Amino acid sequence: MNSLRRCLRPALHFRASRSCTAAAATSYARFYSIAQSLAAAEDKVDSPAKTSASPVQSRLEALRHSGQEHYPRFTPDETSKTWTTRSFSERFASLTKDETSDHEEVRLNGRVTSVRLAGSSLAFIDLVHDGCSVQGVCNLATISQSGSLTREFRSLFQRIQRGDVYSVKGKPHRTLRGQLSVLVAELPRLLSPCLHEMPTKLQDQQTRIRNRHVDFQVNTRTAQILLLRSKIIARIRDFLLRNDYLEVQTPILANLAGGAVARPFGTHAVEFLDRRIELRIAPELWLKRLVLGGFENIFEIGPCFRNEGIDKTHNPEFTTCEFYSAYSNLEKLISMTEEVVSDLIAYTGQLTIQLSSLSPSGIPVTAPFRRLDFIESLESAMELKFPDLGSPTAEAEVIDMLRQRKIGLPESTTLPRLLDRLSSKYLEPLCQEPTWIVHHPECLSPLSKSFVEPNTGQRVSARAELFIGGKEVVNTYEEENSPFEQRRKFEEQVKYRTDDNRAHIDESYLEALEWGLPPTGGWGCGIDRLVMLLSGTDRINDVLPFGNLRNVVCLGKGGRNVP
């Protein structure tokens, strides 16, 4: 715009000079007029004040004109009791059609999901709070007998939009159509406006993850899965507390991450810049130190971290529940598991009555669950006999077994990875109903006690994995409590060390074992996978409040804002 006006200056000076002829002056006048029009148009485009207002600006302007406070401090009403929509629905469920509870006055707060005008003096407003909706019936005659609020009444209900947070006050009432409502006694009060237009549908996965706060409001199932997750965790915690287990929290940061075979996340602390610190991959070794310290029944529910891939069922940050019990063996652990899993399946089935967008899992539960012996079942399925898995040639011989059955080799051909491949090929698909896979080869369980299995003659672990729907749900075993055997197993594990398996000998833990760990049973369950199973979803994204690590890290990049 400024450059265009600078170009006009020589023309203006020439026109004003004596040497300018009448014809030239006319031409320059025409040119100047056109140029001024272009500059004015450019002004109109560039000037923010002259552009059309955005929906947010228009919404704010309408709120300002209303004279109503947009974000008031929340002050409880001393003249009426404040109810949640759910507690209100339960308390006044007994009201019959066209009945009003005249002796009680209530106040409800919630987010507007619908507002409807029926003529000039009647409106309906639906408020939702904690997943439960209640209708407010706003009759101008009830609110003001004089009728002086007519204009304000209509203006308010034309201004209310879906997503706004409002408060209503009135008497409990059931309409002639049987809907539990509040007969509103005063104009609804704005608590917080929604400046965007609340969508009625939100289906694009990336947009939903980017705008999870909107997704929870629009998609009931998303919100109810999160509610179910909370109920499942609370149920497990209650089961353990009732059985006299003590809940503890153990370190998440340490110099070495132990308790499982996985690649850890590493970082540094300002206090120890010269030392690498790792996020835990499992709380197991810390919890067993507490058993050594005399806390004989303990558990922890909390996050773990493994610097590995992301897919539909795996996320680098995940939640586990682990418990440890002194003087317990494998049979006791299996019995406890069957009790808690059966209870959770029945409990979540009942919850789906309240969480109506979810369906019962439909998992058949008949304890005791079926059992598959790891080695015997694989030999039967493959029609091949395993070599001595403790021999130096075992790895080469198992590779030959895979080749005979035309099974692709894993990227890392260590003996544990080869046996895992066979289990996922032959055993796990057999475990659609709750099924135990028991007595894994010793190399798969370096922290478990082991023994010689009489039927196969192989050295196996006192371990059991529960599978449902072909997915592991629980891992449990008798803990190795001999410092000498544990050292031997650590040394064996180090032989299988790879980029993904950062196995090491934990001297600190071995020293702790020298103080005498009682015979102890250990139990672990992945909460995320358990919630997937019981909610009927096949993606871990759906059971995490903000999706997987990729979604969280790229929250400001991927997807798009809600239109």
WOFEN-V915874 format. One record per residue. N is the residue number from 1. RES is the residue in one small letter. PHI is phi in degrees with one decimal (NA if undefined). PSI is psi in whole degrees, -180 to 180 (NA if undefined). Layout:
{{N/RES/PHI/PSI} {N/RES/PHI/PSI}}
This chain:
{{1/m/NA/-49} {2/n/-65.5/-37} {3/s/-65.7/-35} {4/l/-65.6/-40} {5/r/-71.0/-33} {6/r/-63.3/-35} {7/c/-66.5/-27} {8/l/-75.3/-24} {9/r/-59.7/-46} {10/p/-59.7/-37} {11/a/-64.3/-40} {12/l/-66.8/-41} {13/h/-65.2/-41} {14/f/-64.4/-40} {15/r/-64.1/-35} {16/a/-79.4/-14} {17/s/-76.5/160} {18/r/-71.1/-24} {19/s/-77.1/-5} {20/c/-79.5/123} {21/t/-78.8/166} {22/a/-63.2/-41} {23/a/-65.0/-43} {24/a/-64.9/-39} {25/a/-62.1/-38} {26/t/-64.2/-44} {27/s/-63.2/-44} {28/y/-65.7/-34} {29/a/-64.1/-41} {30/r/-65.2/-43} {31/f/-61.0/-45} {32/y/-62.6/-39} {33/s/-64.0/-43} {34/i/-64.7/-44} {35/a/-63.6/-39} {36/q/-63.6/-38} {37/s/-63.7/-42} {38/l/-64.1/-41} {39/a/-64.2/-39} {40/a/-64.5/-41} {41/a/-64.2/-39} {42/e/-65.3/-38} {43/d/-57.4/-43} {44/k/-64.4/-38} {45/v/-71.5/-44} {46/d/-76.4/-26} {47/s/-79.9/117} {48/p/-61.4/-32} {49/a/-65.4/-24} {50/k/-99.8/-5} {51/t/-78.4/159} {52/s/-68.1/141} {53/a/-69.0/144} {54/s/-72.5/163} {55/p/-55.9/-37} {56/v/-66.5/-44} {57/q/-63.4/-42} {58/s/-63.3/-40} {59/r/-64.6/-44} {60/l/-63.5/-40} {61/e/-62.7/-42} {62/a/-64.2/-39} {63/l/-67.2/-39} {64/r/-63.7/-43} {65/h/-65.1/-26} {66/s/-70.3/-23} {67/g/77.5/3} {68/q/-88.2/140} {69/e/-69.0/129} {70/h/-79.3/-41} {71/y/-128.8/68} {72/p/-70.9/155} {73/r/-66.0/142} {74/f/-84.5/120} {75/t/-124.1/122} {76/p/-58.5/144} {77/d/-84.1/118} {78/e/-78.1/-16} {79/t/-93.4/-10} {80/s/-145.9/151} {81/k/-81.9/133} {82/t/-87.6/127} {83/w/-115.9/151} {84/t/-78.7/157} {85/t/-62.3/-33} {86/r/-70.9/-47} {87/s/-65.8/-34} {88/f/-62.7/-45} {89/s/-62.7/-38} {90/e/-73.2/-41} {91/r/-66.9/-39} {92/f/-109.2/24} {93/a/-63.3/-23} {94/s/-81.2/-7} {95/l/-60.9/138} {96/t/-94.0/173} {97/k/-57.4/134} {98/d/63.2/24} {99/e/-101.3/140} {100/t/-122.7/138} {101/s/-89.0/87} {102/d/-68.8/-24} {103/h/-86.4/-3} {104/e/-124.5/138} {105/e/-120.5/133} {106/v/-125.3/161} {107/r/-128.3/131} {108/l/-119.4/141} {109/n/-120.6/143} {110/g/-179.9/179} {111/r/-95.7/136} {112/v/-73.2/125} {113/t/-107.3/-19} {114/s/-160.4/142} {115/v/-137.6/132} {116/r/-137.0/127} {117/l/-94.6/134} {118/a/-124.4/82} {119/g/86.8/-163} {120/s/-91.7/-8} {121/s/-133.4/12} {122/l/-139.1/132} {123/a/-144.9/156} {124/f/-126.2/137} {125/i/-132.8/127} {126/d/-101.1/126} {127/l/-114.5/135} {128/v/-118.7/138} {129/h/-147.1/126} {130/d/56.7/39} {131/g/80.1/2} {132/c/-118.2/134} {133/s/-109.3/142} {134/v/-133.7/142} {135/q/-91.9/139} {136/g/-105.6/127} {137/v/-100.9/115} {138/c/-109.3/102} {139/n/-107.0/122} {140/l/-56.8/-36} {141/a/-64.5/-34} {142/t/-75.9/-39} {143/i/-71.9/-40} {144/s/-146.5/110} {145/q/-64.4/-29} {146/s/-77.1/-21} {147/g/80.3/9} {148/s/-73.1/-10} {149/l/-98.1/12} {150/t/-55.8/-51} {151/r/-64.7/-44} {152/e/-64.4/-36} {153/f/-60.5/-53} {154/r/-65.2/-40} {155/s/-62.0/-42} {156/l/-61.9/-48} {157/f/-75.9/-17} {158/q/-80.2/-22} {159/r/-89.5/-30} {160/i/-64.3/138} {161/q/-136.4/162} {162/r/-56.8/135} {163/g/102.5/-23} {164/d/-62.7/151} {165/v/-105.6/121} {166/y/-129.1/163} {167/s/-124.8/135} {168/v/-125.4/150} {169/k/-130.2/136} {170/g/174.0/-159} {171/k/-110.0/141} {172/p/-61.0/140} {173/h/-155.4/146} {174/r/-114.4/127} {175/t/-72.5/171} {176/l/-62.1/-27} {177/r/-84.7/-1} {178/g/92.6/10} {179/q/-90.6/126} {180/l/-68.9/128} {181/s/-143.1/179} {182/v/-120.1/124} {183/l/-79.5/103} {184/v/-69.7/132} {185/a/-102.0/-13} {186/e/-148.5/163} {187/l/-58.3/136} {188/p/-55.0/147} {189/r/-108.2/128} {190/l/-73.2/128} {191/l/-104.2/-34} {192/s/-164.9/124} {193/p/-82.8/150} {194/c/-93.5/116} {195/l/-83.2/-8} {196/h/-112.5/160} {197/e/-78.8/117} {198/m/-69.5/121} {199/p/-69.9/155} {200/t/-91.2/-21} {201/k/-136.9/147} {202/l/-147.1/105} {203/q/-117.3/-32} {204/d/-61.1/125} {205/q/-61.8/-45} {206/q/-67.4/-38} {207/t/-65.9/-38} {208/r/-64.0/-43} {209/i/-66.6/-42} {210/r/-64.1/-32} {211/n/-120.1/55} {212/r/-59.9/-33} {213/h/-62.5/-31} {214/v/-82.3/-39} {215/d/-56.0/-43} {216/f/-62.2/-33} {217/q/-79.5/-36} {218/v/-86.4/-42} {219/n/-102.9/103} {220/t/-59.2/-39} {221/r/-61.3/-41} {222/t/-59.0/-46} {223/a/-68.0/-38} {224/q/-72.8/-28} {225/i/-64.4/-40} {226/l/-65.8/-39} {227/l/-63.2/-42} {228/l/-62.4/-40} {229/r/-57.2/-47} {230/s/-61.4/-41} {231/k/-65.5/-39} {232/i/-65.3/-46} {233/i/-61.7/-44} {234/a/-62.8/-37} {235/r/-66.7/-42} {236/i/-64.6/-45} {237/r/-60.0/-44} {238/d/-63.1/-40} {239/f/-59.8/-45} {240/l/-71.2/-40} {241/l/-64.5/-39} {242/r/-64.7/-24} {243/n/-97.6/22} {244/d/66.0/36} {245/y/-93.4/144} {246/l/-99.1/128} {247/e/-85.1/135} {248/v/-134.6/166} {249/q/-124.9/128} {250/t/-112.1/166} {251/p/-59.8/143} {252/i/-97.3/-31} {253/l/-105.2/135} {254/a/-156.2/173} {255/n/-72.6/-30} {256/l/-138.4/136} {257/a/-91.0/121} {258/g/-129.7/-177} {259/g/97.6/-7} {260/a/-165.9/168} {261/v/-100.5/108} {262/a/-168.1/163} {263/r/-86.2/123} {264/p/-88.7/164} {265/f/-83.9/139} {266/g/-118.2/150} {267/t/-154.1/-173} {268/h/-135.9/150} {269/a/-107.4/148} {270/v/-61.9/-24} {271/e/-76.7/-24} {272/f/-136.4/65} {273/l/-64.2/-23} {274/d/-88.9/1} {275/r/-121.9/137} {276/r/-78.8/136} {277/i/-118.0/142} {278/e/-120.2/146} {279/l/-79.3/142} {280/r/-65.4/147} {281/i/-102.4/-14} {282/a/-168.2/149} {283/p/-88.1/6} {284/e/-54.8/-51} {285/l/-67.6/-33} {286/w/-65.8/-43} {287/l/-66.0/-37} {288/k/-70.8/-28} {289/r/-63.2/-37} {290/l/-67.8/-37} {291/v/-62.0/-42} {292/l/-58.6/-33} {293/g/-79.6/0} {294/g/107.3/-2} {295/f/-90.3/95} {296/e/-85.5/-15} {297/n/-133.1/105} {298/i/-136.0/158} {299/f/-151.5/161} {300/e/-143.9/137} {301/i/-118.4/118} {302/g/-173.8/-180} {303/p/-82.1/149} {304/c/-132.4/164} {305/f/-139.8/131} {306/r/-136.1/125} {307/n/-82.0/68} {308/e/-131.1/-172} {309/g/-70.0/166} {310/i/-115.9/130} {311/d/-147.4/-164} {312/k/-63.3/-26} {313/t/-121.0/4} {314/h/-131.4/139} {315/n/-138.8/140} {316/p/-59.9/-27} {317/e/-110.0/126} {318/f/-147.2/166} {319/t/-112.4/135} {320/t/-127.7/159} {321/c/-120.4/126} {322/e/-128.5/137} {323/f/-130.5/154} {324/y/-134.1/137} {325/s/-134.5/120} {326/a/-69.4/149} {327/y/61.6/42} {328/s/-124.0/146} {329/n/-116.8/-178} {330/l/-62.4/-39} {331/e/-64.4/-39} {332/k/-65.0/-41} {333/l/-63.4/-42} {334/i/-63.7/-43} {335/s/-62.5/-44} {336/m/-62.5/-41} {337/t/-63.4/-46} {338/e/-62.3/-33} {339/e/-68.6/-49} {340/v/-72.0/-38} {341/v/-67.9/-43} {342/s/-60.6/-41} {343/d/-64.6/-43} {344/l/-64.5/-40} {345/i/-64.6/-43} {346/a/-67.5/-43} {347/y/-63.6/-48} {348/t/-68.6/-28} {349/g/-62.6/-39} {350/q/-68.9/-36} {351/l/-64.6/-27} {352/t/-67.6/-14} {353/i/-67.3/-41} {354/q/-80.6/-43} {355/l/-90.9/80} {356/s/-70.4/-17} {357/s/-80.8/-9} {358/l/-102.3/156} {359/s/-115.9/152} {360/p/-56.2/147} {361/s/-63.8/-28} {362/g/71.4/14} {363/i/-76.0/123} {364/p/-71.3/129} {365/v/-122.1/113} {366/t/-139.5/103} {367/a/-83.0/147} {368/p/-74.9/149} {369/f/-74.4/156} {370/r/-62.3/150} {371/r/-124.8/142} {372/l/-123.2/122} {373/d/-74.5/128} {374/f/-53.6/-58} {375/i/-73.6/-47} {376/e/-60.1/-42} {377/s/-68.8/-37} {378/l/-68.0/-42} {379/e/-62.0/-38} {380/s/-67.6/-43} {381/a/-69.3/-37} {382/m/-89.5/-17} {383/e/58.1/39} {384/l/-137.0/153} {385/k/-101.3/134} {386/f/-74.2/146} {387/p/-74.2/178} {388/d/-65.3/112} {389/l/-73.7/-5} {390/g/-96.5/-1} {391/s/-82.7/158} {392/p/-62.7/-24} {393/t/-95.8/5} {394/a/-58.8/-43} {395/e/-60.9/-47} {396/a/-64.4/-38} {397/e/-70.6/-36} {398/v/-70.7/-36} {399/i/-58.7/-42} {400/d/-63.7/-36} {401/m/-62.5/-43} {402/l/-63.8/-41} {403/r/-67.1/-37} {404/q/-61.5/-35} {405/r/-97.1/12} {406/k/54.0/46} {407/i/-105.1/129} {408/g/-63.2/142} {409/l/-80.5/147} {410/p/-68.4/165} {411/e/-59.9/-40} {412/s/-107.2/117} {413/t/-94.7/45} {414/t/-76.8/159} {415/l/-58.7/-45} {416/p/-59.5/-40} {417/r/-68.6/-36} {418/l/-64.9/-43} {419/l/-68.8/-36} {420/d/-60.4/-42} {421/r/-61.6/-42} {422/l/-67.3/-39} {423/s/-63.4/-45} {424/s/-67.8/-26} {425/k/-81.2/-44} {426/y/-108.8/-35} {427/l/-95.3/-49} {428/e/-59.6/-38} {429/p/-63.4/-20} {430/l/-79.6/-6} {431/c/-105.8/56} {432/q/-76.6/-47} {433/e/-82.0/159} {434/p/-52.0/120} {435/t/-141.6/137} {436/w/-94.0/134} {437/i/-103.8/121} {438/v/-122.2/160} {439/h/60.3/61} {440/h/-69.5/153} {441/p/-55.9/148} {442/e/-55.3/-36} {443/c/-66.1/-17} {444/l/-85.8/-10} {445/s/-140.3/75} {446/p/-69.1/-16} {447/l/-99.9/2} {448/s/-99.6/150} {449/k/-66.7/154} {450/s/-135.5/164} {451/f/-158.1/168} {452/v/-88.4/120} {453/e/-77.5/122} {454/p/-64.4/-32} {455/n/-73.5/-33} {456/t/-108.1/-19} {457/g/74.5/6} {458/q/-90.1/152} {459/r/-84.7/119} {460/v/-127.8/167} {461/s/-95.3/154} {462/a/-85.1/73} {463/r/-136.9/150} {464/a/-142.9/137} {465/e/-116.9/131} {466/l/-95.5/126} {467/f/-115.1/139} {468/i/-137.7/132} {469/g/63.7/27} {470/g/77.4/7} {471/k/-121.7/142} {472/e/-68.3/133} {473/v/-115.2/-42} {474/v/-135.5/143} {475/n/-126.6/127} {476/t/-144.7/145} {477/y/-162.8/165} {478/e/-79.1/129} {479/e/-77.5/139} {480/e/-68.3/122} {481/n/-115.1/2} {482/s/-88.8/120} {483/p/-63.1/-26} {484/f/-76.9/-46} {485/e/-65.2/-38} {486/q/-64.5/-39} {487/r/-62.0/-45} {488/r/-58.4/-42} {489/k/-71.6/-36} {490/f/-61.2/-43} {491/e/-64.2/-38} {492/e/-64.4/-40} {493/q/-64.0/-39} {494/v/-61.9/-29} {495/k/-62.6/-27} {496/y/-94.8/14} {497/r/-61.4/132} {498/t/-139.6/-175} {499/d/-61.6/-35} {500/d/-85.9/-24} {501/n/-109.7/92} {502/r/-87.7/50} {503/a/-61.0/144} {504/h/-150.3/164} {505/i/-92.5/116} {506/d/-88.0/93} {507/e/-65.3/-34} {508/s/-63.8/-41} {509/y/-69.5/-40} {510/l/-61.6/-39} {511/e/-65.3/-38} {512/a/-63.2/-39} {513/l/-61.5/-25} {514/e/-65.5/-15} {515/w/-86.4/-1} {516/g/93.5/86} {517/l/-81.6/123} {518/p/-60.4/160} {519/p/-53.8/121} {520/t/-132.2/140} {521/g/-104.4/137} {522/g/-119.6/150} {523/w/-144.1/135} {524/g/-138.7/141} {525/c/-139.9/131} {526/g/-80.6/113} {527/i/-64.2/-41} {528/d/-60.3/-46} {529/r/-67.9/-35} {530/l/-64.0/-43} {531/v/-65.9/-38} {532/m/-56.9/-47} {533/l/-61.5/-47} {534/l/-81.1/-16} {535/s/-98.1/-8} {536/g/76.6/24} {537/t/-107.9/150} {538/d/-109.4/10} {539/r/-124.2/131} {540/i/-65.1/-28} {541/n/-50.8/-39} {542/d/-71.8/-19} {543/v/-105.1/2} {544/l/-106.4/134} {545/p/-53.6/-37} {546/f/-125.6/29} {547/g/77.0/-170} {548/n/-81.5/-178} {549/l/-60.0/-38} {550/r/-61.3/-42} {551/n/-65.6/-41} {552/v/-67.8/-46} {553/v/-67.1/-36} {554/c/-100.0/22} {555/l/-57.0/-35} {556/g/-89.4/2} {557/k/-116.8/-56} {558/g/-73.3/163} {559/g/67.7/-160} {560/r/-153.0/166} {561/n/-70.3/158} {562/v/-64.6/131} {563/p/-56.0/NA}}
